[in-house]
Amino acid sequence: MIIGVPKEVKDQEGRVALVPHGVTALCEAGHEVLVQSTAGEGCALPDSDYASAGAQIVNGAAEVWRKADVVVKVKEPQPSEYDFLREGLTLFTYLHLAPLRELTDRLLASKTTGIAYETIVEKDGSLPLLTPMSEVAGRMAAQVGAQYLEAPNGGRGVLLGGVPGVAPANVVIVGGGVVGTNAAKIALGMGARVSIIDRNLNRLRELDDIFGGRLRTLASNIWTVTESIRHADLVIGAVLIPGASAPRVVRRSMIANMRRGTVVVDVAIDQGGCFETSHATTHTDPVYFVDGVLHYCVSNMPAAVPNTSTLALTNATFPYLLEIANKGVERALQMHRGLRSGVNTYNGFITYPAVASSQNREHRDLSTLMDIQ
């Protein structure tokens, strides 16, 4: 099988989908790996490392996409890459299709098989390929929030940890999953007062136990969210429904009642965002204001730390890629239920119900399309 690794083209995206030792493993298993020149330079992986590992270095993206049986990426295809989609191609990457109707249209029209990292679910209910980037983004959210709270960056001029005699900042985290937990670790470590809001009472009990009572746990409802963010200095959106559009938990009217210079970091922006005032931004132009509240809604936050992020991501993705290569796409999907759950588009159909629901479309069951008993 031919595996293609194009250079990422999303704004300031320095991650790469395959590292050199992964190339070696694939080549030793009898596969061919095409890597676009400079694909790894953003995370300090030069072409020479890939060539030494056995990859064929290709100058342009078009050749990688044209020759590969499987293209492995980090982020969803950008408009400049849409024409590379074709029948017979398998795309293995983060897709986050729920808010991306045009990309979904192109995947369907081209009959590309789209396997999304973020919807692969294993038997224990875990999201193994979403987790590492959620860990990175969660930890970054507290760091980014602390940076933008500084007055020169537009914030209220509040130090997250305070100082003796001056209270620390109030940090409110909406969502107690992987992102929220990691955000809390960093915010607490920086000395902030932290509250986590979640609708799952059992999860709140777990968090109370994990953090030994060092943070407040609050059951989610309109009053709790409204009052908590009204007094917050930093609000982190960490809500997730796998594959679906994020619910707009924080309404525009709530934003209007927040203090000027408060910072919101919407980590859920990949799935449309959980603030009603959110829209996706880039690392080049990361923030904007609504009612005096600073919004940071960068849709590829982990790209700011591409070395760490690449290593964390490929640790998780590579075993699945190797299984696809060794068994072939069809057989791998038939044999691995978790991998099968990652398929969002197949042969011109949406196969992931949450994506279809978010776009008000019909979906087809993959098992039926593949005649899996």
Secondary structure per residue as TSV (DSSP state, phi and psi in degrees):
chain	resnum	aa	ss	phi	psi
A	1	M	-	360.0	147.4
A	2	I	E	-102.6	121.2
A	3	I	E	-104.3	127.9
A	4	G	E	-110.4	136.1
A	5	V	E	-124.7	94.8
A	6	P	-	-80.7	160.4
A	7	K	-	-73.8	134.6
A	8	E	-	-67.5	142.1
A	9	V	-	-117.7	-3.9
A	10	K	S	-65.1	150.6
A	11	D	T	-51.1	123.4
A	12	Q	T	58.5	27.7
A	13	E	-	-90.0	104.6
A	14	G	-	-101.2	-1.1
A	15	R	-	-74.1	164.1
A	16	V	-	-138.0	149.5
A	17	A	S	-84.6	-10.5
A	18	L	-	-147.1	135.0
A	19	V	-	-102.0	164.5
A	20	P	H	-56.4	-38.5
A	21	H	H	-67.6	-24.9
A	22	G	H	-70.0	-36.9
A	23	V	H	-59.7	-45.5
A	24	T	H	-58.4	-45.9
A	25	A	H	-62.9	-40.9
A	26	L	H	-66.8	-42.3
A	27	C	H	-66.1	-39.7
A	28	E	H	-64.3	-25.8
A	29	A	T	-85.9	1.7
A	30	G	T	97.1	13.3
A	31	H	-	-101.5	164.3
A	32	E	E	-108.4	136.9
A	33	V	E	-122.4	124.0
A	34	L	E	-106.2	125.8
A	35	V	E	-121.8	125.4
A	36	Q	E	-67.1	138.7
A	37	S	T	-56.0	135.2
A	38	T	T	70.8	12.4
A	39	A	T	-59.3	-32.0
A	40	G	T	-102.2	3.0
A	41	E	G	-66.0	-27.4
A	42	G	G	-66.6	-20.6
A	43	C	G	-121.1	30.5
A	44	A	T	64.5	35.2
A	45	L	-	-116.7	97.2
A	46	P	-	-74.4	161.3
A	47	D	H	-54.4	-35.5
A	48	S	H	-61.7	-34.1
A	49	D	H	-65.9	-40.7
A	50	Y	H	-69.4	-41.3
A	51	A	H	-63.0	-41.7
A	52	S	H	-63.7	-29.9
A	53	A	H	-79.0	-11.3
A	54	G	T	114.3	2.5
A	55	A	-	-77.7	153.4
A	56	Q	E	-93.4	121.1
A	57	I	E	-85.3	125.9
A	58	V	E	-116.2	137.1
A	59	N	S	-72.1	-39.6
A	60	G	-	-116.6	156.1
A	61	A	H	-66.7	-36.4
A	62	A	H	-57.4	-40.9
A	63	E	H	-67.5	-38.7
A	64	V	H	-60.9	-50.0
A	65	W	H	-65.5	-37.1
A	66	R	H	-70.9	-38.7
A	67	K	H	-88.9	-24.5
A	68	A	-	-75.1	142.8
A	69	D	S	-80.3	-38.3
A	70	V	E	-127.9	124.7
A	71	V	E	-101.3	124.0
A	72	V	E	-108.9	127.2
A	73	K	-	-131.6	-179.2
A	74	V	S	-102.2	-52.1
A	75	K	S	-110.3	162.3
A	76	E	-	-58.6	149.8
A	77	P	-	-56.2	138.1
A	78	Q	-	-91.0	163.4
A	79	P	G	-51.1	-33.4
A	80	S	G	-67.6	-13.8
A	81	E	G	-104.8	-6.0
A	82	Y	G	-58.2	-37.4
A	83	D	G	-69.8	-11.8
A	84	F	G	-80.5	-16.6
A	85	L	-	-68.9	139.7
A	86	R	-	-157.9	162.7
A	87	E	T	-66.6	139.9
A	88	G	T	92.5	-9.6
A	89	L	-	-92.0	138.9
A	90	T	E	-110.0	128.3
A	91	L	E	-110.2	123.3
A	92	F	E	-119.4	106.1
A	93	T	E	-169.0	176.0
A	94	Y	-	-72.2	128.8
A	95	L	-	-110.7	-44.4
A	96	H	-	47.3	55.4
A	97	L	-	-74.9	-22.0
A	98	A	T	-47.6	-47.6
A	99	P	T	-91.7	5.8
A	100	L	-	-114.5	76.3
A	101	R	H	-67.1	-39.4
A	102	E	H	-64.6	-43.2
A	103	L	H	-63.3	-41.5
A	104	T	H	-58.7	-44.3
A	105	D	H	-56.8	-43.4
A	106	R	H	-69.5	-38.2
A	107	L	H	-63.9	-39.9
A	108	L	H	-70.3	-45.1
A	109	A	H	-63.2	-35.3
A	110	S	H	-85.6	-10.4
A	111	K	T	61.4	30.1
A	112	T	-	-71.2	138.8
A	113	T	E	-83.6	113.5
A	114	G	E	-105.3	111.0
A	115	I	E	-104.9	117.4
A	116	A	E	-97.9	125.4
A	117	Y	G	-51.6	-41.6
A	118	E	G	-74.1	-11.0
A	119	T	G	-111.4	5.9
A	120	I	-	-71.7	121.1
A	121	V	-	-123.9	126.6
A	122	E	-	-90.0	176.4
A	123	K	T	-58.2	-32.3
A	124	D	T	-83.0	5.6
A	125	G	S	84.9	1.4
A	126	S	-	-76.5	158.6
A	127	L	-	-114.5	80.9
A	128	P	T	-65.2	-26.9
A	129	L	T	-96.2	-14.0
A	130	L	T	-87.0	-32.5
A	131	T	H	-55.6	-48.7
A	132	P	H	-62.0	-38.8
A	133	M	H	-75.8	-27.3
A	134	S	H	-67.3	-36.9
A	135	E	H	-63.2	-45.1
A	136	V	H	-63.6	-49.6
A	137	A	H	-63.8	-38.5
A	138	G	H	-62.4	-45.5
A	139	R	H	-67.3	-37.8
A	140	M	H	-66.1	-34.2
A	141	A	H	-57.7	-41.5
A	142	A	H	-67.9	-41.0
A	143	Q	H	-64.0	-46.7
A	144	V	H	-63.8	-42.9
A	145	G	H	-60.2	-42.3
A	146	A	H	-62.2	-39.7
A	147	Q	H	-64.2	-46.5
A	148	Y	H	-79.1	-11.1
A	149	L	T	-72.0	-16.5
A	150	E	S	-68.5	139.1
A	151	A	G	-58.1	-40.4
A	152	P	G	-62.7	-19.3
A	153	N	G	-98.0	3.2
A	154	G	T	106.1	-4.8
A	155	G	S	-86.3	-174.6
A	156	R	-	-75.0	-5.9
A	157	G	-	77.5	37.4
A	158	V	-	-110.4	131.8
A	159	L	-	-83.7	126.8
A	160	L	T	-55.3	-42.9
A	161	G	T	-91.7	-2.1
A	162	G	-	62.7	-167.5
A	163	V	B	-144.8	166.1
A	164	P	T	-53.4	125.2
A	165	G	T	94.7	-10.8
A	166	V	B	-129.5	128.6
A	167	A	-	-64.4	146.3
A	168	P	-	-72.4	171.6
A	169	A	-	-70.6	153.1
A	170	N	E	-94.6	119.3
A	171	V	E	-112.4	125.3
A	172	V	E	-114.0	126.4
A	173	I	E	-113.8	121.4
A	174	V	E	-97.6	101.6
A	175	G	-	117.3	124.7
A	176	G	-	-108.7	28.7
A	177	G	S	-84.5	-149.1
A	178	V	H	-63.1	-47.0
A	179	V	H	-60.6	-50.5
A	180	G	H	-61.9	-40.9
A	181	T	H	-64.4	-42.9
A	182	N	H	-71.4	-35.5
A	183	A	H	-62.5	-40.8
A	184	A	H	-64.2	-39.7
A	185	K	H	-56.6	-47.1
A	186	I	H	-72.6	-43.3
A	187	A	H	-62.3	-41.8
A	188	L	H	-65.6	-40.7
A	189	G	H	-63.1	-27.0
A	190	M	T	-87.8	-0.5
A	191	G	T	93.9	9.9
A	192	A	-	-76.5	162.4
A	193	R	E	-91.1	122.4
A	194	V	E	-120.2	134.9
A	195	S	E	-123.2	138.2
A	196	I	E	-116.5	130.7
A	197	I	E	-109.4	129.4
A	198	D	E	-151.6	153.6
A	199	R	S	-88.1	-11.9
A	200	N	-	-93.7	107.4
A	201	L	H	-66.2	-33.9
A	202	N	H	-64.9	-38.4
A	203	R	H	-65.6	-37.6
A	204	L	H	-64.6	-36.4
A	205	R	H	-64.5	-41.9
A	206	E	H	-61.4	-43.3
A	207	L	H	-66.2	-38.5
A	208	D	H	-61.1	-39.0
A	209	D	H	-71.8	-44.0
A	210	I	H	-59.2	-44.0
A	211	F	T	-96.4	5.5
A	212	G	T	58.6	35.3
A	213	G	T	76.6	10.2
A	214	R	-	-79.0	-10.8
A	215	L	S	-127.4	160.7
A	216	R	E	-87.7	136.3
A	217	T	E	-112.3	130.0
A	218	L	E	-129.3	134.1
A	219	A	E	-72.8	136.0
A	220	S	-	-76.3	126.3
A	221	N	-	-159.3	169.5
A	222	I	H	-59.2	-42.3
A	223	W	H	-65.8	-45.6
A	224	T	H	-61.0	-46.1
A	225	V	H	-63.1	-46.9
A	226	T	H	-58.9	-50.2
A	227	E	H	-70.1	-36.9
A	228	S	H	-66.7	-46.7
A	229	I	H	-75.5	-21.9
A	230	R	H	-63.4	-30.2
A	231	H	T	-103.6	6.2
A	232	A	-	-84.4	154.7
A	233	D	S	-98.5	-33.0
A	234	L	E	-138.1	129.4
A	235	V	E	-121.0	127.0
A	236	I	E	-112.8	122.1
A	237	G	E	-89.0	119.3
A	238	A	-	-135.5	39.7
A	239	V	-	-91.9	139.2
A	240	L	-	-143.2	130.2
A	241	I	-	-121.8	108.0
A	242	P	T	-48.9	123.4
A	243	G	T	81.2	-16.6
A	244	A	S	-103.1	165.6
A	245	S	-	-62.6	139.3
A	246	A	-	-68.1	139.1
A	247	P	-	-67.6	142.6
A	248	R	-	-82.9	82.3
A	249	V	-	-71.3	-38.1
A	250	V	B	-100.4	116.3
A	251	R	-	-88.0	162.5
A	252	R	H	-58.5	-40.6
A	253	S	H	-62.9	-31.0
A	254	M	H	-69.8	-40.5
A	255	I	H	-60.1	-40.9
A	256	A	H	-62.2	-24.9
A	257	N	T	-92.5	-0.1
A	258	M	S	-81.6	160.2
A	259	R	-	-73.1	144.2
A	260	R	T	-62.7	137.3
A	261	G	T	88.0	-1.4
A	262	T	-	-65.5	148.8
A	263	V	E	-111.6	134.0
A	264	V	E	-118.4	135.0
A	265	V	E	-119.1	111.6
A	266	D	E	-99.6	93.1
A	267	V	G	-72.1	-18.2
A	268	A	G	-80.7	7.5
A	269	I	G	-63.8	-26.5
A	270	D	G	-56.9	-30.5
A	271	Q	G	-106.0	25.1
A	272	G	T	102.6	-17.3
A	273	G	-	94.0	149.6
A	274	C	S	-108.7	6.4
A	275	F	B	-105.9	136.8
A	276	E	T	-64.0	-21.3
A	277	T	T	-95.4	6.9
A	278	S	-	-83.5	140.7
A	279	H	-	-144.5	150.7
A	280	A	-	-64.7	138.3
A	281	T	B	-123.4	-179.0
A	282	T	-	-125.1	167.9
A	283	H	S	-65.0	-28.1
A	284	T	S	-72.1	-36.4
A	285	D	S	-135.4	77.0
A	286	P	-	-83.9	-20.9
A	287	V	E	-131.5	159.7
A	288	Y	E	-155.2	167.7
A	289	F	E	-114.2	140.8
A	290	V	E	-130.5	121.5
A	291	D	T	52.5	36.5
A	292	G	T	79.9	1.6
A	293	V	E	-98.1	126.4
A	294	L	E	-79.8	125.5
A	295	H	E	-109.1	127.2
A	296	Y	E	-114.8	111.7
A	297	C	-	-133.3	47.4
A	298	V	B	-72.6	127.6
A	299	S	T	-85.2	-3.5
A	300	N	T	-136.1	59.3
A	301	M	G	-51.7	-45.9
A	302	P	G	-62.0	-13.4
A	303	A	G	-64.8	-18.0
A	304	A	G	-70.8	-19.6
A	305	V	S	-126.9	66.5
A	306	P	H	-65.0	-30.6
A	307	N	H	-66.3	-54.8
A	308	T	H	-57.9	-45.9
A	309	S	H	-66.3	-41.4
A	310	T	H	-61.7	-46.2
A	311	L	H	-64.3	-42.6
A	312	A	H	-65.3	-41.6
A	313	L	H	-68.4	-48.8
A	314	T	H	-69.6	-25.8
A	315	N	H	-56.3	-37.1
A	316	A	H	-87.2	-39.6
A	317	T	H	-80.4	-29.9
A	318	F	H	-60.4	-42.8
A	319	P	H	-57.3	-34.1
A	320	Y	H	-71.9	-41.0
A	321	L	H	-62.2	-42.6
A	322	L	H	-64.3	-37.4
A	323	E	H	-65.1	-41.8
A	324	I	H	-61.1	-44.0
A	325	A	H	-66.4	-44.6
A	326	N	H	-71.8	-36.2
A	327	K	H	-98.6	-15.8
A	328	G	-	85.0	152.1
A	329	V	H	-60.5	-49.9
A	330	E	H	-61.6	-47.8
A	331	R	H	-67.9	-38.7
A	332	A	H	-61.4	-42.2
A	333	L	H	-67.9	-37.3
A	334	Q	H	-66.1	-35.3
A	335	M	H	-91.4	-20.3
A	336	H	-	-120.8	101.9
A	337	R	H	-61.5	-38.8
A	338	G	H	-62.4	-44.4
A	339	L	H	-64.3	-37.7
A	340	R	H	-61.8	-34.5
A	341	S	T	-66.8	-16.9
A	342	G	T	-79.7	-12.7
A	343	V	E	-75.0	119.3
A	344	N	E	-101.5	-32.8
A	345	T	E	-135.6	142.8
A	346	Y	E	-154.3	122.9
A	347	N	T	52.4	37.6
A	348	G	T	89.4	7.9
A	349	F	E	-122.9	147.4
A	350	I	E	-78.8	129.1
A	351	T	-	-116.6	0.6
A	352	Y	-	-110.4	114.5
A	353	P	H	-56.3	-39.7
A	354	A	H	-66.2	-34.7
A	355	V	H	-65.9	-46.8
A	356	A	H	-60.1	-43.8
A	357	S	H	-63.1	-42.2
A	358	S	H	-64.6	-27.6
A	359	Q	T	-105.2	8.5
A	360	N	T	55.0	46.8
A	361	R	-	-123.1	168.9
A	362	E	-	-85.9	156.2
A	363	H	-	-130.1	161.5
A	364	R	-	-118.8	142.6
A	365	D	-	-71.8	125.8
A	366	L	H	-61.7	-39.7
A	367	S	H	-59.4	-36.7
A	368	T	H	-69.7	-43.8
A	369	L	H	-62.4	-34.6
A	370	M	T	-95.4	-0.5
A	371	D	T	55.8	49.4
A	372	I	-	-94.2	125.2
A	373	Q	-	-83.5	360.0
